Amino acid sequence: MQIYDHPTFRMACQQFDLVADHLQIPADDRDRLKYPKRSMTVALPIHRDDGRTEVFTGYRVQHHLTLGPTKGGLRYHPDVALGEVAALAMWMSWKCALTGLPYGGAKGGIACDPRKMSVTELERLTRRYTQEMIPFIGPQIDVMAPDVGTNEQTMAWMMDTYSVHMGSTISSIVTGKPVGLGGSVGRREATGRGVGYLVNRAMDTIKLDAAKATAVVQGYGNVGSIAALSMARNGLKVIAVSDALGGLFNAAGLDLWKLDDHVAKERTVVGFSEAEPITNEQLLVTPCDVLVPAAMERQITAANAGKIQCRILAEAANGPTTPEADEILAQRPEIFVIPDILCNAGGVIVSYFEWVQDLQSFFWTETEVVDKLFRILEGAFTQTLHLSRKQNVSMRLAAMSLGVKRVQEAKRTRGLFP
């Protein structure tokens, strides 16, 4: 399908093809599993604050609805494209199936730069996008959540727009909302906490002492900052971080609480006085025990996969490692990879909890949320590790095999209509 042609979608298809070969999936089933069920592209005209009218492009891709409604984030970024969104929706399908959630994968995006837009402009854009999507979304059809460039406020605007259209408050239309509007405690921290938990489990697996370990985090946003704090609480020393504008390095370890204060004021890690500057390229090859890519896709490539110097590669971002880089990492058994569809699954797991709580109008404590989150992650990690060792395959192939096989079996059991 040429409409999805994009480097990230081609990468997702490469990964799927490897898994399909491994599972010996019949040719007749492959395209049905691979390609999205439906995709939408919408024009979004809004009034800018200076009086101009500007038209943005928005996307939503729903990969499959076999196991339940689709679930996935909405990102605001200048480089958003239909093929990228389709790849992210596909990965979300395997992630939900791996962790046993009753969802298919979805993803949405708007090609814009939220850093260059006012709050009122972002509200107009969000409400217009939601209005255009109303025929294709709903609590039992497609449920959105925050992603790159979006947050709790974005979800609040979406919920309000949908609710006004329907004539009653429908909190289950989105997850990642403010707690006061039906959001779940622990949702904002869920992805980063999950990364921290799985890093801890990986250290147990390879017998790495947290008190002597160092960590590097690429992408010091919501996920990366909370993952860094979670690892620090487990005893690791975080020595380098970065964001879209630059990076920092301090061999003695960064004071994350002071860094968070700096980021809250400046909206970037750049300029933090207690560290020296470092480029993104330097950061990825900095010697450390745990490397956490928590930024965008395709960061670990054939050009740098042979140079990274870590014991654990914890993929907090979606699709940070290319298939070409995977081939190189396969020749480096000293590196334990926690694949993205497992490593960053905490966000969608607690989004599921939020959806369930909204449907029932019965809310849990943060202790309950975190306990249930870690139980699901533990099950997925244990199953993936067991299959990896049993079949002598990579952690990525094991994780994706579990996810893809569950979707394949569900489609086979339901049959093909008509």
Buried (B, 14 or more C-beta within 10 A) or exposed (E): EEEBEBBBBBBBBBBBBBBBEBBEBEEEBBEBBBBBBBBBEBEBEBEBEEEEEBEBBBBBBBBBBBBBBBBBBBBBBEEBBBBBBBBBBBBBBBBBBBBBBEBBBBBBBBBBEBEEBEEEBBBBBBBBBBBBBEEBBBBEBBBBBBBBBBBBBBBBBBBBBBBEEEEEBBBBBBBBBBBEBBBBBBBBBBBBBBBBBBBBBBBEEEEBEBEEBBBBBBBBBBBBBBBBBBBBEBEBBBBBBBBBEBBBBBEEBBBBEEBBEBBEEEEBBBBBEEBEBBEBEEBBBBEBBBBBBBBBBBBBBEEBBEEBBBBBBBBBBBBBBBBBBBEBBBEEEEBBBBBBBBBBBBBBBBBBBBBBBBEEEEBBEEEBBBEBBBEBBEEBBEBBBEBBEEEEBBBBBBBBBBBBBBBBEBBEEEEEEE
